[in-house]
Amino acid sequence: AKAPFARWDPDMLADYARCGTREQGGKRVLAFDREVEARIYQTLPHRMGRIARPPFPVPVGFIGGTESREIRQAGMAATHRLVGPHLQWIQGGSHLYPFEQPQATAAAIGAVVRELVPG
């Protein structure tokens, strides 16, 4: 496996290979257009911290990987202001923590939802 995929959970990697790639010319290629994904990220507001601020109209939580370079680059100040205490960390997880630790991710989602929507 390529280095970025080496950390992935084996079942997640198998599902990604099966559903996220297709056969073309005797090799596997992505089943989705990478340009679409790039355009999504390119059109996110650069001032998200000023746009999304409390009080937000719906409950908001955040889950992140403790080893995420993307989080270190962006910083967490605006996220902390928006989510308050509703924050969960996936220990050892990168930006792609759901693919690396799906069970821990599911548990963290459950914990955040229970905090945000009690009872």
CNS distance restraints for C-alpha pairs under 8 A (distance, minus, plus):
assign (resid   1 and name CA) (resid   5 and name CA) 5.98 0.50 0.50
assign (resid   1 and name CA) (resid   6 and name CA) 5.89 0.50 0.50
assign (resid   2 and name CA) (resid   6 and name CA) 6.39 0.50 0.50
assign (resid   3 and name CA) (resid   7 and name CA) 7.81 0.50 0.50
assign (resid   4 and name CA) (resid   8 and name CA) 7.98 0.50 0.50
assign (resid   5 and name CA) (resid  13 and name CA) 7.32 0.50 0.50
assign (resid   7 and name CA) (resid 100 and name CA) 5.66 0.50 0.50
assign (resid   8 and name CA) (resid  12 and name CA) 6.65 0.50 0.50
assign (resid   8 and name CA) (resid  13 and name CA) 6.07 0.50 0.50
assign (resid   8 and name CA) (resid  99 and name CA) 5.37 0.50 0.50
assign (resid   8 and name CA) (resid 100 and name CA) 3.97 0.50 0.50
assign (resid   8 and name CA) (resid 101 and name CA) 7.31 0.50 0.50
assign (resid   9 and name CA) (resid  13 and name CA) 6.19 0.50 0.50
assign (resid   9 and name CA) (resid  99 and name CA) 6.17 0.50 0.50
assign (resid   9 and name CA) (resid 100 and name CA) 4.87 0.50 0.50
assign (resid   9 and name CA) (resid 101 and name CA) 6.24 0.50 0.50
assign (resid   9 and name CA) (resid 102 and name CA) 7.34 0.50 0.50
assign (resid  10 and name CA) (resid  14 and name CA) 6.18 0.50 0.50
assign (resid  11 and name CA) (resid  15 and name CA) 6.19 0.50 0.50
assign (resid  12 and name CA) (resid  16 and name CA) 6.05 0.50 0.50
assign (resid  12 and name CA) (resid  99 and name CA) 5.82 0.50 0.50
assign (resid  12 and name CA) (resid 100 and name CA) 7.67 0.50 0.50
assign (resid  12 and name CA) (resid 102 and name CA) 7.77 0.50 0.50
assign (resid  13 and name CA) (resid  17 and name CA) 6.07 0.50 0.50
assign (resid  13 and name CA) (resid  99 and name CA) 7.48 0.50 0.50
assign (resid  14 and name CA) (resid  18 and name CA) 6.10 0.50 0.50
assign (resid  15 and name CA) (resid  19 and name CA) 5.86 0.50 0.50
assign (resid  15 and name CA) (resid  20 and name CA) 7.66 0.50 0.50
assign (resid  16 and name CA) (resid  20 and name CA) 4.90 0.50 0.50
assign (resid  16 and name CA) (resid  21 and name CA) 7.19 0.50 0.50
assign (resid  17 and name CA) (resid  21 and name CA) 5.47 0.50 0.50
assign (resid  18 and name CA) (resid  22 and name CA) 7.62 0.50 0.50
assign (resid  19 and name CA) (resid  31 and name CA) 7.64 0.50 0.50
assign (resid  20 and name CA) (resid  30 and name CA) 5.96 0.50 0.50
assign (resid  20 and name CA) (resid  31 and name CA) 5.19 0.50 0.50
assign (resid  20 and name CA) (resid  32 and name CA) 7.03 0.50 0.50
assign (resid  21 and name CA) (resid  28 and name CA) 5.99 0.50 0.50
assign (resid  21 and name CA) (resid  29 and name CA) 5.29 0.50 0.50
assign (resid  21 and name CA) (resid  30 and name CA) 4.31 0.50 0.50
assign (resid  21 and name CA) (resid  31 and name CA) 4.49 0.50 0.50
assign (resid  21 and name CA) (resid  32 and name CA) 7.74 0.50 0.50
assign (resid  22 and name CA) (resid  28 and name CA) 5.42 0.50 0.50
assign (resid  22 and name CA) (resid  29 and name CA) 5.50 0.50 0.50
assign (resid  22 and name CA) (resid  30 and name CA) 6.27 0.50 0.50
assign (resid  22 and name CA) (resid  31 and name CA) 5.47 0.50 0.50
assign (resid  23 and name CA) (resid  27 and name CA) 5.65 0.50 0.50
assign (resid  23 and name CA) (resid  28 and name CA) 4.78 0.50 0.50
assign (resid  23 and name CA) (resid  29 and name CA) 6.37 0.50 0.50
assign (resid  24 and name CA) (resid  28 and name CA) 6.09 0.50 0.50
assign (resid  24 and name CA) (resid  29 and name CA) 6.44 0.50 0.50
assign (resid  33 and name CA) (resid  37 and name CA) 7.07 0.50 0.50
assign (resid  34 and name CA) (resid  38 and name CA) 6.23 0.50 0.50
assign (resid  35 and name CA) (resid  39 and name CA) 6.07 0.50 0.50
assign (resid  36 and name CA) (resid  40 and name CA) 6.34 0.50 0.50
assign (resid  37 and name CA) (resid  41 and name CA) 6.64 0.50 0.50
assign (resid  38 and name CA) (resid  42 and name CA) 6.10 0.50 0.50
assign (resid  39 and name CA) (resid  43 and name CA) 6.10 0.50 0.50
assign (resid  40 and name CA) (resid  44 and name CA) 6.70 0.50 0.50
assign (resid  44 and name CA) (resid  48 and name CA) 7.79 0.50 0.50
assign (resid  47 and name CA) (resid  51 and name CA) 6.41 0.50 0.50
assign (resid  48 and name CA) (resid  52 and name CA) 5.86 0.50 0.50
assign (resid  49 and name CA) (resid  53 and name CA) 6.57 0.50 0.50
assign (resid  49 and name CA) (resid  78 and name CA) 4.87 0.50 0.50
assign (resid  49 and name CA) (resid  79 and name CA) 7.26 0.50 0.50
assign (resid  50 and name CA) (resid  78 and name CA) 7.82 0.50 0.50
assign (resid  52 and name CA) (resid  56 and name CA) 7.04 0.50 0.50
assign (resid  52 and name CA) (resid  82 and name CA) 7.11 0.50 0.50
assign (resid  53 and name CA) (resid  78 and name CA) 7.74 0.50 0.50
assign (resid  53 and name CA) (resid  81 and name CA) 7.06 0.50 0.50
assign (resid  53 and name CA) (resid  82 and name CA) 5.38 0.50 0.50
assign (resid  54 and name CA) (resid  81 and name CA) 7.20 0.50 0.50
assign (resid  54 and name CA) (resid  82 and name CA) 5.53 0.50 0.50
assign (resid  55 and name CA) (resid  82 and name CA) 7.88 0.50 0.50
assign (resid  56 and name CA) (resid  60 and name CA) 7.60 0.50 0.50
assign (resid  56 and name CA) (resid  82 and name CA) 7.57 0.50 0.50
assign (resid  59 and name CA) (resid 116 and name CA) 5.92 0.50 0.50
assign (resid  59 and name CA) (resid 117 and name CA) 7.96 0.50 0.50
assign (resid  60 and name CA) (resid  82 and name CA) 7.20 0.50 0.50
assign (resid  60 and name CA) (resid  83 and name CA) 5.44 0.50 0.50
assign (resid  60 and name CA) (resid  86 and name CA) 7.32 0.50 0.50
assign (resid  60 and name CA) (resid 116 and name CA) 7.32 0.50 0.50
assign (resid  61 and name CA) (resid  83 and name CA) 5.13 0.50 0.50
assign (resid  61 and name CA) (resid  84 and name CA) 8.00 0.50 0.50
assign (resid  61 and name CA) (resid  86 and name CA) 4.82 0.50 0.50
assign (resid  61 and name CA) (resid  87 and name CA) 5.77 0.50 0.50
assign (resid  61 and name CA) (resid 112 and name CA) 6.22 0.50 0.50
assign (resid  61 and name CA) (resid 113 and name CA) 7.99 0.50 0.50
assign (resid  61 and name CA) (resid 116 and name CA) 7.47 0.50 0.50
assign (resid  62 and name CA) (resid  79 and name CA) 7.60 0.50 0.50
assign (resid  62 and name CA) (resid  83 and name CA) 6.66 0.50 0.50
assign (resid  62 and name CA) (resid  86 and name CA) 6.51 0.50 0.50
assign (resid  62 and name CA) (resid  87 and name CA) 4.90 0.50 0.50
assign (resid  62 and name CA) (resid  88 and name CA) 6.35 0.50 0.50
assign (resid  62 and name CA) (resid 112 and name CA) 7.79 0.50 0.50
assign (resid  63 and name CA) (resid  87 and name CA) 5.88 0.50 0.50
assign (resid  63 and name CA) (resid  88 and name CA) 4.75 0.50 0.50
assign (resid  63 and name CA) (resid  89 and name CA) 5.66 0.50 0.50
assign (resid  63 and name CA) (resid  90 and name CA) 7.27 0.50 0.50
assign (resid  63 and name CA) (resid 108 and name CA) 7.08 0.50 0.50
assign (resid  63 and name CA) (resid 109 and name CA) 7.55 0.50 0.50
assign (resid  64 and name CA) (resid  68 and name CA) 7.39 0.50 0.50
assign (resid  64 and name CA) (resid  71 and name CA) 7.76 0.50 0.50
assign (resid  64 and name CA) (resid  88 and name CA) 6.62 0.50 0.50
assign (resid  64 and name CA) (resid  89 and name CA) 5.10 0.50 0.50
assign (resid  64 and name CA) (resid  90 and name CA) 6.04 0.50 0.50
assign (resid  64 and name CA) (resid  93 and name CA) 7.51 0.50 0.50
assign (resid  64 and name CA) (resid  94 and name CA) 7.88 0.50 0.50
assign (resid  64 and name CA) (resid  95 and name CA) 7.12 0.50 0.50
assign (resid  64 and name CA) (resid  97 and name CA) 7.45 0.50 0.50
assign (resid  65 and name CA) (resid  89 and name CA) 5.62 0.50 0.50
assign (resid  65 and name CA) (resid  90 and name CA) 4.68 0.50 0.50
assign (resid  65 and name CA) (resid  91 and name CA) 6.22 0.50 0.50
assign (resid  65 and name CA) (resid  92 and name CA) 6.37 0.50 0.50
assign (resid  65 and name CA) (resid  93 and name CA) 4.01 0.50 0.50
assign (resid  65 and name CA) (resid  94 and name CA) 4.89 0.50 0.50
assign (resid  65 and name CA) (resid  95 and name CA) 5.98 0.50 0.50
assign (resid  65 and name CA) (resid  96 and name CA) 7.76 0.50 0.50
assign (resid  65 and name CA) (resid  97 and name CA) 5.79 0.50 0.50
assign (resid  66 and name CA) (resid  89 and name CA) 6.16 0.50 0.50
assign (resid  66 and name CA) (resid  90 and name CA) 6.06 0.50 0.50
assign (resid  66 and name CA) (resid  91 and name CA) 5.37 0.50 0.50
assign (resid  66 and name CA) (resid  92 and name CA) 5.45 0.50 0.50
assign (resid  66 and name CA) (resid  93 and name CA) 5.55 0.50 0.50
assign (resid  66 and name CA) (resid  94 and name CA) 6.64 0.50 0.50
assign (resid  67 and name CA) (resid  91 and name CA) 7.60 0.50 0.50
assign (resid  67 and name CA) (resid  92 and name CA) 5.45 0.50 0.50
assign (resid  67 and name CA) (resid  93 and name CA) 5.36 0.50 0.50
assign (resid  67 and name CA) (resid  94 and name CA) 4.73 0.50 0.50
assign (resid  67 and name CA) (resid  95 and name CA) 7.48 0.50 0.50
assign (resid  68 and name CA) (resid  72 and name CA) 6.58 0.50 0.50
assign (resid  68 and name CA) (resid  93 and name CA) 6.65 0.50 0.50
assign (resid  68 and name CA) (resid  94 and name CA) 4.09 0.50 0.50
assign (resid  68 and name CA) (resid  95 and name CA) 4.67 0.50 0.50
assign (resid  69 and name CA) (resid  73 and name CA) 6.11 0.50 0.50
assign (resid  69 and name CA) (resid  94 and name CA) 7.13 0.50 0.50
assign (resid  69 and name CA) (resid  95 and name CA) 7.00 0.50 0.50
assign (resid  70 and name CA) (resid  74 and name CA) 6.11 0.50 0.50
assign (resid  70 and name CA) (resid  95 and name CA) 6.44 0.50 0.50
assign (resid  71 and name CA) (resid  75 and name CA) 5.62 0.50 0.50
assign (resid  71 and name CA) (resid  76 and name CA) 6.85 0.50 0.50
assign (resid  71 and name CA) (resid  95 and name CA) 7.61 0.50 0.50
assign (resid  72 and name CA) (resid  76 and name CA) 7.72 0.50 0.50
assign (resid  76 and name CA) (resid  80 and name CA) 5.97 0.50 0.50
assign (resid  77 and name CA) (resid  81 and name CA) 6.36 0.50 0.50
assign (resid  78 and name CA) (resid  82 and name CA) 6.23 0.50 0.50
assign (resid  79 and name CA) (resid  83 and name CA) 6.00 0.50 0.50
assign (resid  79 and name CA) (resid  84 and name CA) 7.91 0.50 0.50
assign (resid  80 and name CA) (resid  84 and name CA) 5.26 0.50 0.50
assign (resid  80 and name CA) (resid  85 and name CA) 7.63 0.50 0.50
assign (resid  83 and name CA) (resid  87 and name CA) 6.80 0.50 0.50
assign (resid  86 and name CA) (resid 112 and name CA) 6.17 0.50 0.50
assign (resid  86 and name CA) (resid 115 and name CA) 6.89 0.50 0.50
assign (resid  86 and name CA) (resid 116 and name CA) 7.38 0.50 0.50
assign (resid  87 and name CA) (resid 112 and name CA) 7.16 0.50 0.50
assign (resid  88 and name CA) (resid 108 and name CA) 6.19 0.50 0.50
assign (resid  88 and name CA) (resid 112 and name CA) 7.18 0.50 0.50
assign (resid  89 and name CA) (resid 108 and name CA) 7.72 0.50 0.50
assign (resid  90 and name CA) (resid  97 and name CA) 7.01 0.50 0.50
assign (resid  90 and name CA) (resid 101 and name CA) 7.95 0.50 0.50
assign (resid  90 and name CA) (resid 104 and name CA) 6.80 0.50 0.50
assign (resid  90 and name CA) (resid 105 and name CA) 7.02 0.50 0.50
assign (resid  90 and name CA) (resid 108 and name CA) 7.71 0.50 0.50
assign (resid  93 and name CA) (resid  97 and name CA) 4.59 0.50 0.50
assign (resid  93 and name CA) (resid 100 and name CA) 6.86 0.50 0.50
assign (resid  93 and name CA) (resid 101 and name CA) 7.28 0.50 0.50
assign (resid  94 and name CA) (resid 100 and name CA) 7.96 0.50 0.50
assign (resid  96 and name CA) (resid 100 and name CA) 6.58 0.50 0.50
assign (resid  97 and name CA) (resid 101 and name CA) 5.72 0.50 0.50
assign (resid  97 and name CA) (resid 102 and name CA) 7.49 0.50 0.50
assign (resid  97 and name CA) (resid 105 and name CA) 7.32 0.50 0.50
assign (resid  98 and name CA) (resid 102 and name CA) 4.95 0.50 0.50
assign (resid  98 and name CA) (resid 105 and name CA) 5.59 0.50 0.50
assign (resid 101 and name CA) (resid 105 and name CA) 6.10 0.50 0.50
assign (resid 102 and name CA) (resid 106 and name CA) 6.13 0.50 0.50
assign (resid 103 and name CA) (resid 107 and name CA) 6.28 0.50 0.50
assign (resid 104 and name CA) (resid 108 and name CA) 6.11 0.50 0.50
assign (resid 105 and name CA) (resid 109 and name CA) 6.15 0.50 0.50
assign (resid 106 and name CA) (resid 110 and name CA) 6.23 0.50 0.50
assign (resid 107 and name CA) (resid 111 and name CA) 6.21 0.50 0.50
assign (resid 108 and name CA) (resid 112 and name CA) 6.19 0.50 0.50
assign (resid 109 and name CA) (resid 113 and name CA) 6.10 0.50 0.50
assign (resid 110 and name CA) (resid 114 and name CA) 6.12 0.50 0.50
assign (resid 111 and name CA) (resid 115 and name CA) 6.28 0.50 0.50
assign (resid 112 and name CA) (resid 116 and name CA) 6.13 0.50 0.50
assign (resid 113 and name CA) (resid 117 and name CA) 5.76 0.50 0.50
assign (resid 113 and name CA) (resid 118 and name CA) 7.86 0.50 0.50
assign (resid 114 and name CA) (resid 118 and name CA) 5.26 0.50 0.50
assign (resid 114 and name CA) (resid 119 and name CA) 7.54 0.50 0.50
